[in-house]
Amino acid sequence: MSHDLFDIKAGNLSFRNPIALAPMGGVTNSSFANEKAKDAGLVIIGGYNLDAATQEAAKAIVERGRGEFVSDEPLDLIESEVKALNEGPVKCVNVRSTTLEPLIEAARLLKNNDAILELDAHCRQKEMTGIGAGQALLSNLCGLCEWIRKTKETGVILSVKVRANVVDDIELVKSIEAAGADILHLDAMKEGAGADLKLIKEIRDSTRMFLICNNSVTDIEAAKDMFTRGADMVSVARGVVSDPALISNLVRSISLLQNDMGWYNAPKHVCRGEGDLRGLAFCCLPVKPCPVHQNIKKLGYTAQEFADIKMEFARGNMLEYGDSTCFGSLAWCCKISKPCFLRDGVLETLGVSDAEYMRLKKELADYILNNAKNRPAQDKE
């Protein structure tokens, strides 16, 4: 599958598709990833335990019957596992530690192997949280952010995996981004079944970090629920144990969607109350009371400024046309999945495909966010 179909990246690494294998202690090593995730855009192996304290905790977890990776030479193990991974997917290693020094060593090792480091602030096994590792890091935000800053000094691409609904999620995300992390890997866990889709939308509106979402992705519909709330990528874990073809099937489905539609994670419409701020690309001219006003206010736009910025972007491209549409320009037209004979008639006359139209809408969404007074933090160069 060509990387050009999706054009998604983190740092200097490009992903061929937005489907990832998530880490599972004692399970996701190189052989598991090579067998179950050969078609993925990203494989995350681990978690691996870097220091003596996490190694001892891992041994205690194994003693009560759970899987863990235990090694007296964790860096050697990590390097051999990374080198054993298939080419194709981007490589990432999830790690735990109670001290900074081995984290820095792992970062240098992975940078030299063109791999991503993922800091585990997610594991909730009592043996790990009891020593201040895994999910316990969420309650030590200053310490977590200091680790992120120091680790980023190595130049590694850094992901941080977190569990939702443990602390103030928006404060956590903004702090992690300000500290320099490149990727947020969110287990969108909530009480009851399923993922917290509302939280994914809120996090998308608060950050421009590359966002990987996880929890209960067992089919393409669950993945699309996350994509339409702002996930750049979804990750799967236990689903591949019960269904070894899950990742391949997800890749096939999302690739067909991208080929047909041009924007695989296009947001829902803002007027439905489910769309994130990127959905402003589909909004009508703000001339009547509707949710567009409260959303443009979040970005610091007046109604006139919002109208001006959309038309400024449209000038000189196909979105400028559309005299016969409701507001005289395709810039104000809705998502291609919503039937509209006026919009579709203009697209047909111009010879613009659905995918080309949606790619322009994606560029428009970026333009709106990048020029906002109260814009979320920006992607790093």
Secondary structure, 3 states (H helix, E strand, C coil): CCHHHCCEEECCEEECCCEEECCCCCCECHHHHHHHCCCCCEEEEEEEECCHHHHHHHHHHHHCCCCCECCCCHHHHHHHHHHHCCCCCEEEEEEECCCHHHHHHHHHHHHHCCCEEEEEECCCCHHHHCCCCHHHHHHCHHHHHHHHHHHHCCCCCEEEEEECCCCCHHHHHHHHHHHCCCEEEEECECCCCCECHHHHHHHHCCCCCEEEEECCCCCHHHHHHHHCCCCCEEEECHHHHHCCCHHHHHHHHHHHHHHHHCCCCCCCCHHHCCCCHHHHHHCCCCCCCCCHHHHHHHCCCCHHHHHHHHHHHHCCCHHHCCCCCCCCCHHHCCCCCCCCHHHHHHHHHHCCCHHHHHHHHHHHHHHHHHCCCCCCCCCCC
